[in-house]
């Protein structure tokens, strides 16, 4: 246990960990509170979709901008500024709701402001974490990060439900605004060494081009990003949309979906714990193999197995997804130059955020055309195909964990690689 929690002995990581814990506690309350707020105003699923989706558009569009600025400026300053902007947007939302004068367009606009702030916060966070711990502790630091994130997914919605029941949705969002302020107050105490800024890339376009060069200079990175985008489009989108439909039509409705989601959440926490202890020699090989554990979950949903059976296979699916993210984040941080890490992370995040709403939007029409069961089987089949393909790629299958003394040398090699056509 002492070894697993060793990153918390590092002052900067401990501050970052505490700031994220508070930030997550508030942030995971907002989707629940905002959903009830919109439904109380309009009782319109379409309006709810507009408000909840308003955050995703600026987040996706501005991620690359956020990545460049997070590599150009001190990352702590970028994160604090983003948190303050989010505090203002969420505080304004809370005031409008508590005063009873909120309108749907206002909630959507303020959600978009929060999404824009997150576009700067996310890549800055990805670039800052490796600066807060020694290289040998990176995987444990990532595991602790995902562990607290998954715990927040469980605790915060429950807390939001209590606040909404007692005081109303506006007060739950007010708590989120306060969490941004507290997180910013903690982050200003993080003290990391100043990074060298390249003298050859002074324009925004130049810096963005250098970030893309760092991405495409490594074949494993490009292929894994493409696979992630297709995973969100073909697998996660249909699962998130069609899962509740299967539960509503063929199982016991919301209670079944809650049970399945709880099983997945429990597994996600377990995956974070496993990430503290498991350090495979070939991390990407293990990540690709364990990702296939999601297939039984898709298959059991396709045949509408009993809810308890689906929840049971959801546990290892949650474990695999969480552990995959720990191994992936650690590999990225080890192999990508620190001075380009935020930009590379912004490209990687786009491969997650951009395809997801498309996959969710297409899942319903495709299921209506082909059938729910058939669509889920297509998702399962694609997971099998993509797993076999990635395992056939030498740069993915053979990549080994770097010894600490080799990491800096490899980063220098990556920076020196010619850009190519």
PAMIVO-925278 format. One record per residue (C-alpha): residue in one letter; x, y, z. Coordinates in Angstrom, 1 decimal. Layout:
BEGIN
A	X	Y	Z
...
***
This chain:
BEGIN
X	0.0	0.0	0.0
X	2.9	2.4	0.8
X	4.3	1.8	-2.7
X	0.9	2.2	-4.4
X	0.3	5.5	-2.7
X	3.9	6.8	-3.1
X	2.9	9.6	-5.6
X	0.9	11.2	-2.8
X	4.1	11.8	-0.9
X	5.1	14.3	-3.7
X	3.8	17.7	-2.8
X	2.9	18.9	-6.2
X	1.0	15.7	-7.1
X	-0.8	15.8	-3.7
X	-2.0	19.3	-4.5
X	-3.1	18.2	-8.0
X	-4.8	15.2	-6.6
X	-6.8	17.2	-4.0
X	-7.7	19.9	-6.6
X	-9.1	17.2	-8.9
X	-11.0	15.5	-6.1
X	-12.8	18.8	-5.4
X	-13.2	19.7	-9.0
X	-14.7	16.2	-9.8
X	-17.0	16.3	-6.8
X	-18.7	19.4	-8.3
X	-18.4	18.6	-11.9
X	-20.1	15.2	-11.8
X	-23.1	16.8	-10.0
X	-23.9	19.2	-12.8
X	-25.2	16.7	-15.5
X	-27.8	15.4	-13.0
X	-28.7	18.9	-11.7
X	-28.9	20.4	-15.2
X	-31.0	17.6	-16.5
X	-33.6	18.1	-13.8
X	-33.4	21.9	-14.2
X	-34.1	21.7	-17.9
X	-36.9	19.2	-17.6
X	-38.6	21.3	-14.9
X	-38.5	24.3	-17.3
X	-39.7	22.6	-20.5
X	-40.3	18.8	-20.0
X	-38.7	18.5	-23.5
X	-36.1	15.8	-24.3
X	-35.0	17.9	-27.3
X	-34.2	20.9	-25.0
X	-32.4	18.6	-22.6
X	-30.3	17.2	-25.5
X	-29.4	20.8	-26.6
X	-28.3	21.9	-23.2
X	-26.3	18.8	-22.3
X	-24.7	18.7	-25.8
X	-23.9	22.5	-25.8
X	-20.7	21.8	-23.8
X	-19.3	19.3	-26.3
X	-19.2	21.6	-29.3
X	-16.8	24.3	-28.0
X	-14.8	21.6	-26.1
X	-14.1	19.7	-29.4
X	-13.5	22.8	-31.5
X	-11.1	24.5	-29.0
X	-9.1	21.5	-27.8
X	-6.3	22.1	-30.3
X	-6.1	25.8	-29.3
X	-6.0	24.7	-25.6
X	-3.3	22.3	-26.3
X	-1.1	24.9	-28.0
X	-1.6	27.4	-25.1
X	-1.0	24.7	-22.5
X	2.4	24.1	-24.0
X	3.1	27.7	-24.5
X	2.2	29.1	-21.1
X	2.7	27.8	-17.6
X	0.1	24.9	-17.3
X	-0.9	25.8	-13.8
X	-1.8	29.3	-14.9
X	-3.9	27.9	-17.8
X	-5.8	25.5	-15.5
X	-6.5	28.2	-12.8
X	-7.8	30.6	-15.5
X	-10.0	27.9	-16.9
X	-11.4	27.0	-13.5
X	-12.2	30.6	-12.8
X	-14.1	31.0	-16.1
X	-16.0	27.8	-15.2
X	-16.8	29.1	-11.8
X	-18.3	32.2	-13.3
X	-20.4	30.3	-15.9
X	-21.6	27.8	-13.3
X	-22.3	30.5	-10.7
X	-24.3	32.5	-13.2
X	-26.3	29.3	-14.1
X	-27.0	28.7	-10.4
X	-28.1	32.3	-9.8
X	-30.5	32.2	-12.8
X	-32.0	28.9	-11.6
X	-32.3	29.9	-7.9
X	-33.9	33.2	-8.9
X	-36.4	31.3	-11.2
X	-35.6	33.3	-14.3
X	-33.5	30.8	-16.3
X	-34.3	30.1	-19.9
X	-33.1	27.2	-22.0
X	-31.0	29.3	-24.3
X	-29.2	30.8	-21.3
X	-28.4	27.4	-19.8
X	-27.1	26.2	-23.2
X	-24.9	29.3	-23.7
X	-23.4	29.0	-20.2
X	-22.8	25.3	-20.7
X	-20.9	26.2	-23.9
X	-18.7	28.6	-21.9
X	-17.9	25.8	-19.5
X	-17.0	23.5	-22.4
X	-14.7	26.2	-23.9
X	-12.9	26.5	-20.5
X	-12.6	22.7	-20.3
X	-10.9	22.7	-23.7
X	-8.0	24.6	-22.1
X	-8.1	22.8	-18.7
X	-8.0	19.2	-20.2
X	-4.7	19.4	-22.2
X	-3.0	21.5	-19.5
X	-3.9	18.8	-16.9
X	-2.5	16.1	-19.2
X	0.8	18.0	-19.6
X	1.1	18.9	-15.9
X	0.7	15.5	-14.3
X	4.0	14.1	-15.4
X	5.8	17.2	-14.0
X	4.5	16.4	-10.5
X	6.0	12.9	-10.0
X	9.3	11.1	-10.8
X	9.1	9.0	-13.9
X	8.9	5.6	-12.1
X	5.8	6.8	-10.4
X	3.9	7.8	-13.5
X	1.6	4.7	-13.8
X	0.7	4.8	-10.1
X	-0.1	8.5	-10.4
X	-2.3	7.8	-13.4
X	-4.0	5.0	-11.5
X	-4.8	7.2	-8.5
X	-6.1	9.9	-10.9
X	-8.5	7.5	-12.6
X	-9.4	5.9	-9.3
X	-10.6	9.2	-7.8
X	-12.4	10.1	-11.1
X	-14.4	6.8	-11.1
X	-15.2	7.3	-7.4
X	-16.4	10.7	-8.2
X	-18.7	9.3	-10.9
X	-20.4	7.2	-8.1
X	-20.5	9.7	-5.2
X	-21.3	13.0	-6.9
X	-24.6	12.0	-8.6
X	-25.8	10.7	-5.3
X	-24.8	13.9	-3.6
X	-26.5	15.9	-6.3
X	-29.7	14.0	-5.8
X	-29.7	14.9	-2.1
X	-29.1	18.6	-2.8
X	-31.7	18.7	-5.5
X	-34.3	17.0	-3.3
X	-33.6	19.3	-0.3
X	-32.8	22.7	-2.0
X	-33.2	22.5	-5.8
X	-31.0	22.0	-8.9
X	-29.7	25.6	-8.7
X	-28.0	24.9	-5.4
X	-26.3	21.8	-6.7
X	-24.8	23.8	-9.6
X	-23.8	26.5	-7.1
X	-21.8	23.8	-5.3
X	-20.1	23.0	-8.6
X	-19.2	26.7	-9.0
X	-17.7	26.7	-5.5
X	-15.7	23.5	-6.3
X	-14.0	25.3	-9.2
X	-13.0	28.2	-6.9
X	-11.6	25.8	-4.3
X	-9.7	23.8	-6.9
X	-8.2	27.0	-8.4
X	-7.1	28.0	-4.9
X	-5.3	24.7	-4.4
X	-3.7	24.7	-7.9
X	-2.0	28.1	-7.5
X	0.3	26.4	-4.9
X	1.6	23.8	-7.4
X	5.2	24.7	-8.1
X	6.9	23.0	-11.1
X	10.0	24.0	-13.0
X	9.6	26.3	-15.9
X	9.7	24.6	-19.3
X	11.9	25.6	-22.2
X	9.9	27.0	-25.1
X	11.0	26.3	-28.7
X	12.6	29.3	-30.4
X	11.6	27.9	-33.8
X	7.8	27.9	-33.4
X	6.6	31.2	-32.3
X	3.3	31.3	-34.3
X	0.2	29.4	-33.3
X	0.2	27.5	-36.6
X	3.8	26.5	-36.2
X	3.2	25.2	-32.7
X	0.1	23.3	-33.8
X	2.1	21.8	-36.7
X	4.9	20.7	-34.3
X	2.3	19.0	-32.1
X	0.9	17.1	-35.1
X	4.4	16.2	-36.1
X	4.9	14.6	-32.7
X	1.7	12.6	-33.2
X	2.5	11.3	-36.6
X	6.1	10.6	-35.9
X	5.0	7.4	-34.0
X	2.9	4.9	-35.9
X	1.5	3.3	-32.7
X	0.1	6.7	-31.6
X	-1.7	7.4	-34.9
X	-3.2	3.8	-35.1
X	-4.3	3.8	-31.4
X	-6.0	7.2	-31.9
X	-7.8	6.1	-35.0
X	-8.9	2.9	-33.1
X	-10.1	5.1	-30.2
X	-12.2	7.3	-32.5
X	-13.8	4.2	-34.1
X	-14.3	2.7	-30.7
X	-16.3	5.7	-29.5
X	-18.2	5.8	-32.8
X	-19.1	2.1	-33.3
X	-19.0	0.7	-29.8
X	-19.5	3.2	-26.9
X	-22.0	5.4	-28.7
X	-24.4	2.5	-29.5
X	-23.8	0.9	-26.0
X	-24.7	4.2	-24.2
X	-27.9	4.7	-26.3
X	-29.1	1.2	-26.9
X	-28.4	-0.1	-23.4
X	-31.2	1.8	-21.8
X	-33.5	0.9	-24.7
X	-32.8	-2.9	-24.2
X	-33.5	-2.4	-20.5
X	-36.8	-0.5	-21.2
X	-38.1	-2.9	-23.8
X	-36.9	-6.3	-22.6
X	-35.8	-6.1	-19.0
X	-37.1	-4.2	-16.0
X	-36.5	-0.6	-17.2
X	-34.5	2.0	-15.3
X	-33.7	-0.4	-12.4
X	-32.0	-2.8	-14.8
X	-29.9	0.0	-16.4
X	-29.0	1.3	-12.9
X	-27.8	-2.2	-11.9
X	-25.7	-2.6	-15.1
X	-24.2	0.9	-14.7
X	-23.4	0.2	-11.0
X	-21.6	-3.0	-12.1
X	-19.6	-1.1	-14.7
X	-18.8	1.7	-12.2
X	-17.6	-0.9	-9.6
X	-15.3	-2.4	-12.2
X	-13.9	1.0	-13.1
X	-12.9	1.6	-9.5
X	-11.3	-1.9	-9.5
X	-9.4	-1.1	-12.6
X	-7.9	1.9	-11.0
X	-6.8	-0.2	-8.0
X	-5.3	-2.8	-10.3
X	-3.4	-0.1	-12.2
X	-1.6	0.7	-8.9
X	-0.1	-2.8	-8.8
X	0.1	-4.2	-12.3
X	3.1	-2.9	-14.4
X	3.2	-5.1	-17.6
X	6.4	-5.2	-19.6
X	4.4	-4.6	-22.8
X	1.7	-2.1	-21.8
X	0.0	-1.5	-25.1
X	-0.3	-5.3	-25.8
X	-2.0	-5.7	-22.4
X	-4.2	-2.7	-23.0
X	-5.4	-4.0	-26.4
X	-6.0	-7.6	-25.1
X	-8.0	-6.5	-22.0
X	-10.1	-4.1	-24.1
X	-11.6	-7.1	-25.7
X	-13.3	-7.9	-22.4
X	-15.9	-5.4	-23.4
X	-17.2	-7.9	-26.0
X	-19.2	-10.1	-23.5
X	-21.0	-7.0	-22.3
X	-22.1	-6.1	-25.8
X	-23.1	-9.7	-26.5
X	-25.2	-10.0	-23.3
X	-26.9	-6.7	-24.1
X	-27.6	-8.0	-27.7
X	-29.4	-11.1	-26.4
X	-31.1	-9.2	-23.6
X	-29.7	-11.5	-20.9
X	-31.0	-11.1	-17.3
X	-30.0	-7.8	-15.8
X	-27.9	-9.4	-13.1
X	-26.0	-11.4	-15.7
X	-25.3	-8.3	-17.7
X	-24.2	-6.4	-14.6
X	-21.9	-9.3	-13.8
X	-20.0	-9.0	-17.1
X	-20.1	-5.2	-16.8
X	-17.7	-5.5	-13.9
X	-14.7	-6.9	-15.9
X	-15.7	-4.5	-18.7
X	-15.3	-1.6	-16.3
X	-12.0	-3.0	-15.0
X	-10.6	-3.3	-18.5
X	-11.6	0.2	-19.6
X	-10.2	1.8	-16.5
X	-6.9	-0.2	-16.6
X	-6.6	0.5	-20.4
X	-6.8	4.3	-19.7
X	-4.1	4.0	-17.0
X	-1.7	2.1	-19.3
X	-2.5	4.4	-22.2
X	-1.9	7.6	-20.3
X	1.3	6.3	-18.9
X	2.6	5.2	-22.3
X	1.7	8.6	-23.8
X	3.5	10.5	-21.0
X	6.6	8.3	-21.3
X	7.0	8.4	-25.1
X	5.9	12.0	-25.9
X	8.2	15.0	-25.4
X	7.1	16.9	-22.3
X	7.2	20.2	-24.2
X	4.6	18.8	-26.7
X	2.6	16.7	-24.4
X	-0.4	19.1	-24.0
X	-0.7	19.5	-27.8
X	-0.4	15.7	-28.4
X	-3.0	15.1	-25.7
X	-5.4	17.6	-27.3
X	-5.2	15.7	-30.6
X	-5.8	12.4	-28.6
X	-8.8	13.9	-26.8
X	-10.4	15.0	-30.1
X	-10.3	11.3	-31.1
X	-12.5	10.7	-28.0
X	-14.8	13.7	-27.9
X	-15.5	14.3	-31.6
X	-16.8	10.8	-32.6
X	-18.9	10.2	-29.4
X	-21.9	12.5	-30.2
X	-21.9	11.3	-33.8
X	-22.0	7.7	-32.6
X	-24.8	8.4	-30.1
X	-26.8	10.4	-32.8
X	-26.4	7.6	-35.3
X	-27.1	4.7	-32.9
X	-30.9	5.3	-32.8
X	-31.5	5.5	-36.6
X	-29.2	2.6	-37.3
X	-31.0	0.5	-34.7
X	-34.4	1.5	-36.1
X	-33.2	0.4	-39.6
X	-31.3	-2.8	-38.7
X	-32.7	-3.6	-35.2
X	-31.3	-3.1	-31.7
X	-29.9	-6.6	-31.4
X	-28.2	-6.5	-34.8
X	-26.6	-3.1	-34.1
X	-25.1	-4.3	-30.9
X	-23.8	-7.4	-32.6
X	-22.1	-5.2	-35.2
X	-20.5	-3.3	-32.3
X	-19.2	-6.6	-30.8
X	-17.9	-7.8	-34.2
X	-16.1	-4.5	-34.8
X	-14.4	-4.9	-31.4
X	-13.1	-8.3	-32.4
X	-11.8	-7.0	-35.7
X	-10.1	-4.0	-34.2
X	-8.5	-6.1	-31.5
X	-7.0	-8.5	-34.0
X	-5.8	-5.7	-36.2
X	-4.0	-3.8	-33.4
X	-2.4	-7.1	-32.2
X	-1.0	-7.5	-35.8
X	0.8	-4.1	-35.6
X	4.4	-4.6	-34.4
X	4.8	-1.1	-32.9
X	1.8	-1.9	-30.7
X	2.4	-5.5	-30.0
X	6.1	-5.2	-29.2
X	6.4	-1.9	-27.5
X	8.0	-2.4	-24.1
X	7.9	-0.2	-21.0
X	10.8	2.2	-21.0
X	13.5	2.0	-18.3
X	13.7	5.4	-16.6
X	17.2	6.2	-17.9
X	16.0	5.7	-21.6
X	13.0	8.0	-21.4
X	14.8	11.3	-21.9
X	16.9	9.9	-24.7
X	13.8	8.6	-26.6
X	12.1	12.0	-26.3
X	15.2	13.7	-27.8
X	15.0	11.2	-30.7
X	11.4	12.0	-31.3
X	12.1	15.8	-31.4
X	14.9	15.2	-33.9
X	12.8	13.1	-36.2
X	12.3	14.8	-39.6
X	8.7	16.0	-40.2
X	8.4	14.3	-43.6
X	5.9	15.1	-46.3
***
